[in-house]
Amino acid sequence: MAPPWFPLPPRGYGGIEAVVHLLGTQLREMGHRVTTFAAEGSDPRLRAVSMAPDDWSEDLGTSTQAVREATYEVRVNQELKERRHEFDVVHLHTEFPGMACASLLGFDLPRLATVHGGISEEVVTFLEEVDEEIDLIAISKAQRKQAPNVRWLAVVHNAIRVDDFAVEDGKDGYLVQLARITPDKGQHIAIEVAERVGMPLVLAGKVDRDAKSRRYFTELIEPRLSGKVRWIEDVRGEERAKLLGRAAALLFPIQWEEPFGLAMVEAMASGTPVVAFGRGAARELVEPGVTGYLARSVDELVERVRQVGEIDPERCAERARDRFSPRRMAARYARAYRNSLKNALAG
């Protein structure tokens, strides 16, 4: 079950949708029968059942988002009840609304849910309420550690379309940060680092709709845009791959315990090292000296950026493509499905 906002695969933004599409495609190639519940326009090869029109994405981040989510969950769960004998397991990617509905399903069918977001006290409280009814999957060890008392079934790293990213013949000497413009992502720190090392910086990402993010952009980011600091609101496809592949490094000065970070993996698969604060999943995604460097302060970020030339692009890309391939992700999820079925039969 994918989120209701973007089709599979997404045409632009939609990190969860991209992961769900990769997973479904790879499971199908491995011989599994896959049905996906998703937004209108999704890949028919995944036996996609459209449960949300394509214009619902306009409600994401608005006051009507919760109503759309509730409507979607009711539609999907009605469909599941009618077709329950067709399925062995249900895998949810719709976060808390989906988990809440699934925990109340009135029939015996193993349910798994991937927790894609951050872990706060409120999230822990919720997960502790549903972890006996739903088998929970973390996307990183760092995420799982934030909820040590929750019953986790497995940890499965996200994957990327590794073939979409290639090692370029050379680097163009600029730094890049690929992320939503929001205080949690630390674009103001990326600007400081770029200025101190004397390198151009490209900030690529939309500005979140909330007031905090918009104020952050207008007060701390927009005034510092110049010939050396450029902002691109939307970058996708070949342009995105080129932007990452030609960069000297991707900066990831994260300001919170981010549970994953697809942009880091995309950069590393392009042979572009990541220089990140050692917070959240960065500690398990970045291999110092191989795919990038970790830092504890702005001064250390500056120092590490000056060392990125020591990273071998080919080795960096090879390592990332091995660790974050769709097949590796799908194999781990298939193992989780088997364990979930085994637990259900034992119970």
C-alpha positions as CSV (number, residue, x, y, z in Angstrom):
1,M,0.0,0.0,0.0
2,A,1.6,3.2,-1.2
3,P,0.8,6.7,-0.1
4,P,-2.1,8.4,-2.0
5,W,-0.1,11.4,-3.2
6,F,1.9,10.5,-6.2
7,P,1.8,7.7,-8.8
8,L,4.3,4.9,-9.0
9,P,6.9,5.8,-10.0
10,P,6.7,9.5,-9.1
11,R,7.4,12.0,-11.8
12,G,9.3,14.3,-9.5
13,Y,9.1,14.4,-5.7
14,G,7.9,11.3,-3.9
15,G,10.7,9.5,-2.1
16,I,8.4,6.9,-0.5
17,E,6.6,6.3,-3.8
18,A,9.9,5.7,-5.5
19,V,11.0,3.1,-3.0
20,V,7.6,1.4,-3.2
21,H,7.8,1.2,-7.0
22,L,11.3,-0.2,-6.8
23,L,10.3,-2.8,-4.3
24,G,7.2,-3.9,-6.2
25,T,9.1,-4.1,-9.5
26,Q,11.9,-6.2,-8.0
27,L,9.6,-8.5,-6.1
28,R,7.8,-9.1,-9.4
29,E,11.0,-9.9,-11.1
30,M,11.8,-12.4,-8.3
31,G,8.6,-14.2,-9.1
32,H,6.2,-12.8,-6.5
33,R,2.7,-11.8,-7.3
34,V,2.3,-8.1,-6.4
35,T,-0.7,-5.9,-6.1
36,T,-0.3,-2.2,-5.3
37,F,-2.8,0.2,-4.0
38,A,-1.7,3.6,-5.1
39,A,-2.6,6.9,-6.7
40,E,-4.1,7.2,-10.2
41,G,-1.6,6.7,-13.0
42,S,0.6,4.1,-11.3
43,D,2.5,1.5,-13.2
44,P,0.0,-1.2,-14.4
45,R,2.8,-3.9,-14.4
46,L,2.4,-3.9,-10.6
47,R,-1.3,-4.7,-10.9
48,A,-1.9,-1.2,-9.5
49,V,-5.4,-0.4,-8.1
50,S,-6.0,3.3,-8.2
51,M,-7.5,4.5,-5.0
52,A,-6.8,8.3,-5.2
53,P,-7.1,10.7,-8.1
54,D,-3.9,12.4,-9.3
55,D,-5.0,15.8,-8.1
56,W,-5.0,14.8,-4.5
57,S,-1.3,15.7,-4.4
58,E,-2.4,19.4,-4.2
59,D,-3.8,18.7,-0.8
60,L,-0.5,17.5,0.7
61,G,0.6,19.8,3.5
62,T,-2.8,21.5,3.7
63,S,-5.7,21.3,6.1
64,T,-7.5,18.7,4.0
65,Q,-4.6,16.3,4.0
66,A,-5.9,14.3,7.0
67,V,-9.3,13.9,5.3
68,R,-7.7,12.6,2.1
69,E,-5.6,10.1,4.0
70,A,-8.7,8.8,5.9
71,T,-10.6,8.5,2.7
72,Y,-7.8,6.6,1.1
73,E,-7.4,4.2,4.0
74,V,-11.1,3.4,4.1
75,R,-11.1,2.6,0.4
76,V,-8.1,0.4,0.5
77,N,-9.2,-1.5,3.6
78,Q,-12.7,-2.1,2.0
79,E,-10.9,-3.5,-1.0
80,L,-8.7,-5.7,1.2
81,K,-11.7,-7.2,3.0
82,E,-13.3,-8.1,-0.3
83,R,-10.1,-9.6,-1.7
84,R,-8.4,-10.9,1.4
85,H,-8.1,-14.5,0.1
86,E,-5.9,-13.2,-2.8
87,F,-3.1,-12.1,-0.5
88,D,-0.5,-13.6,1.8
89,V,0.7,-10.4,3.5
90,V,-0.2,-6.7,3.4
91,H,2.8,-4.2,3.4
92,L,1.9,-0.7,4.4
93,H,3.9,2.4,3.5
94,T,1.2,5.0,4.5
95,E,2.6,5.7,7.9
96,F,0.3,6.3,10.9
97,P,-3.2,6.5,9.3
98,G,-2.5,3.2,7.5
99,M,-1.1,1.5,10.6
100,A,-4.1,2.7,12.7
101,C,-6.6,1.2,10.2
102,A,-4.6,-2.0,9.7
103,S,-4.4,-2.6,13.4
104,L,-8.2,-2.7,13.5
105,L,-8.7,-5.0,10.5
106,G,-11.3,-7.6,11.2
107,F,-9.6,-10.6,9.5
108,D,-6.5,-12.7,9.9
109,L,-3.9,-11.5,7.5
110,P,-0.3,-10.7,8.4
111,R,0.4,-7.0,8.2
112,L,3.8,-5.2,8.0
113,A,4.5,-1.5,8.0
114,T,7.6,0.4,7.1
115,V,8.2,3.4,9.3
116,H,9.6,6.0,6.9
117,G,9.7,9.1,9.1
118,G,11.4,10.3,12.1
119,I,10.9,9.0,15.7
120,S,9.6,11.4,18.3
121,E,8.0,10.7,21.7
122,E,4.5,10.8,20.1
123,V,5.6,8.3,17.4
124,V,7.0,6.0,20.0
125,T,3.8,6.1,21.9
126,F,1.8,5.3,18.8
127,L,4.1,2.4,17.7
128,E,3.9,0.8,21.1
129,E,0.1,0.7,20.7
130,V,0.2,-1.1,17.3
131,D,3.3,-3.3,17.4
132,E,1.5,-6.4,18.5
133,E,-0.9,-6.2,15.6
134,I,1.6,-5.0,12.9
135,D,5.1,-6.2,12.2
136,L,7.2,-3.0,12.0
137,I,10.1,-2.4,9.7
138,A,12.8,0.3,10.4
139,I,14.7,1.8,7.5
140,S,17.9,2.2,9.5
141,K,19.4,1.0,12.7
142,A,19.5,4.6,13.9
143,Q,15.8,4.8,13.5
144,R,15.2,1.6,15.4
145,K,17.5,2.8,18.3
146,Q,15.2,5.8,18.8
147,A,12.4,3.4,19.8
148,P,14.2,0.6,21.7
149,N,11.1,-0.7,23.4
150,V,9.1,-1.1,20.2
151,R,8.8,-4.6,18.7
152,W,10.7,-4.3,15.4
153,L,10.6,-7.2,13.0
154,A,13.5,-6.1,10.8
155,V,15.7,-3.3,9.5
156,V,15.7,-2.8,5.7
157,H,17.6,0.0,4.0
158,N,15.9,1.9,1.2
159,A,17.2,1.4,-2.3
160,I,17.6,3.6,-5.4
161,R,17.5,2.9,-9.2
162,V,21.2,2.4,-9.3
163,D,21.3,2.4,-13.2
164,D,20.0,6.0,-13.2
165,F,23.3,7.3,-11.8
166,A,26.7,7.1,-13.4
167,V,30.2,8.2,-12.6
168,E,31.0,11.2,-14.7
169,D,34.3,11.7,-16.5
170,G,35.2,14.6,-14.3
171,K,34.0,16.9,-11.6
172,D,33.0,20.6,-12.0
173,G,34.3,21.8,-8.7
174,Y,31.0,22.8,-7.1
175,L,29.2,21.5,-4.0
176,V,25.6,20.4,-3.9
177,Q,22.9,19.9,-1.4
178,L,19.8,18.1,-2.6
179,A,17.0,18.5,0.0
180,R,13.9,20.3,0.9
181,I,14.6,23.9,2.0
182,T,13.9,23.6,5.7
183,P,15.8,24.3,9.0
184,D,16.1,20.5,9.6
185,K,18.2,20.2,6.5
186,G,20.7,23.0,7.4
187,Q,21.1,24.8,4.1
188,H,22.5,27.8,6.0
189,I,25.4,25.7,7.2
190,A,26.0,24.4,3.6
191,I,26.3,28.0,2.5
192,E,28.8,28.8,5.3
193,V,30.9,25.7,4.4
194,A,30.9,26.6,0.7
195,E,32.0,30.2,1.4
196,R,34.8,29.1,3.7
197,V,36.2,26.6,1.2
198,G,35.7,29.0,-1.7
199,M,33.6,26.7,-3.8
200,P,30.3,27.3,-5.7
201,L,27.2,25.7,-4.1
202,V,24.0,24.5,-5.7
203,L,21.0,24.1,-3.4
204,A,18.3,21.9,-5.1
205,G,15.0,21.5,-3.4
206,K,11.5,22.9,-2.9
207,V,10.6,25.1,0.0
208,D,8.2,23.4,2.4
209,R,4.8,25.1,2.7
210,D,4.8,25.5,6.4
211,A,5.5,29.0,7.8
212,K,8.7,28.0,9.6
213,S,10.3,26.7,6.3
214,R,9.2,29.8,4.3
215,R,10.6,32.1,6.9
216,Y,13.8,30.2,7.0
217,F,14.1,30.5,3.2
218,T,13.3,34.2,3.1
219,E,15.4,35.2,6.1
220,L,18.5,32.9,6.0
221,I,18.8,31.5,2.5
222,E,17.4,33.8,-0.2
223,P,19.5,36.9,0.9
224,R,22.6,34.8,0.5
225,L,21.9,33.6,-3.0
226,S,24.4,34.9,-5.5
227,G,26.6,33.8,-8.4
228,K,28.4,31.5,-6.1
229,V,25.3,30.1,-4.3
230,R,22.5,29.0,-6.7
231,W,19.0,27.6,-5.9
232,I,17.1,25.2,-8.1
233,E,13.6,24.6,-6.9
234,D,13.0,21.3,-8.8
235,V,15.5,18.9,-10.3
236,R,14.7,15.4,-11.6
237,G,15.6,12.7,-14.0
238,E,18.8,13.2,-16.1
239,E,19.3,16.7,-14.8
240,R,19.3,15.4,-11.2
241,A,21.8,12.6,-12.1
242,K,24.0,15.1,-13.9
243,L,23.9,17.6,-11.0
244,L,25.0,14.9,-8.6
245,G,27.6,13.3,-10.8
246,R,29.4,16.5,-11.7
247,A,29.6,17.7,-8.1
248,A,32.8,17.5,-6.0
249,A,30.7,16.5,-3.0
250,L,27.2,16.4,-1.6
251,L,26.8,18.3,1.7
252,F,24.5,16.9,4.3
253,P,24.6,19.1,7.4
254,I,21.5,17.5,8.9
255,Q,20.0,19.2,12.0
256,W,18.0,16.2,13.2
257,E,18.2,12.4,13.6
258,E,17.1,11.7,10.0
259,P,16.2,8.0,9.6
260,F,17.7,7.6,6.1
261,G,18.6,10.1,3.3
262,L,18.1,9.0,-0.3
263,A,20.0,11.9,-1.7
264,M,23.1,10.7,0.1
265,V,22.8,7.3,-1.5
266,E,22.1,8.8,-5.0
267,A,25.2,10.9,-4.7
268,M,27.4,8.0,-3.6
269,A,26.1,5.9,-6.5
270,S,27.2,8.7,-8.8
271,G,30.7,8.5,-7.4
272,T,30.2,11.8,-5.5
273,P,31.3,11.6,-1.8
274,V,29.0,12.8,0.9
275,V,30.2,15.1,3.7
276,A,27.7,14.9,6.5
277,F,27.1,15.5,10.2
278,G,27.2,12.2,11.9
279,R,23.6,12.2,12.9
280,G,20.8,9.8,12.3
281,A,21.4,7.2,9.6
282,A,24.4,9.1,8.2
283,R,26.6,7.1,10.5
284,E,25.6,3.8,8.9
285,L,25.1,5.0,5.3
286,V,28.4,6.9,4.8
287,E,31.6,4.8,5.0
288,P,34.4,7.3,5.9
289,G,37.2,7.3,3.4
290,V,35.2,5.2,0.9
291,T,31.9,7.0,0.2
292,G,32.5,10.2,2.1
293,Y,33.2,11.7,5.5
294,L,31.4,12.4,8.8
295,A,31.9,15.5,10.9
296,R,30.9,16.8,14.3
297,S,31.2,20.5,13.7
298,V,31.1,23.1,11.0
299,D,34.9,23.4,11.2
300,E,35.2,19.7,10.6
301,L,32.8,19.9,7.7
302,V,35.1,22.4,6.1
303,E,38.1,20.2,6.8
304,R,36.4,17.2,5.3
305,V,35.3,19.0,2.1
306,R,39.0,19.8,1.5
307,Q,39.7,16.0,1.6
308,V,37.0,14.8,-0.9
309,G,39.6,14.5,-3.7
310,E,41.0,11.5,-1.9
311,I,37.8,9.5,-2.5
312,D,38.0,7.2,-5.5
313,P,34.7,7.9,-7.5
314,E,34.6,4.4,-9.0
315,R,35.0,2.6,-5.6
316,C,32.5,5.0,-4.0
317,A,29.9,4.2,-6.7
318,E,30.5,0.5,-6.6
319,R,30.1,0.3,-2.9
320,A,26.9,2.3,-2.9
321,R,25.3,0.3,-5.7
322,D,26.0,-2.9,-3.9
323,R,24.7,-1.8,-0.6
324,F,21.5,0.0,-1.9
325,S,20.4,-2.0,-4.9
326,P,16.7,-2.8,-5.4
327,R,17.4,-6.5,-5.4
328,R,19.1,-6.4,-2.0
329,M,16.2,-4.4,-0.5
330,A,13.6,-6.7,-2.0
331,A,15.4,-9.8,-0.8
332,R,15.4,-8.5,2.8
333,Y,11.7,-7.6,2.5
334,A,10.9,-11.1,1.2
335,R,12.6,-12.5,4.2
336,A,10.6,-10.2,6.5
337,Y,7.4,-11.4,4.8
338,R,8.3,-15.0,5.4
339,N,9.1,-14.3,9.1
340,S,5.8,-12.4,9.4
341,L,3.8,-15.4,8.0
342,K,5.7,-17.8,10.2
343,N,4.9,-15.7,13.3
344,A,1.2,-15.5,12.3
345,L,1.0,-19.3,11.9
346,A,2.8,-19.9,15.2
347,G,0.4,-17.5,16.9
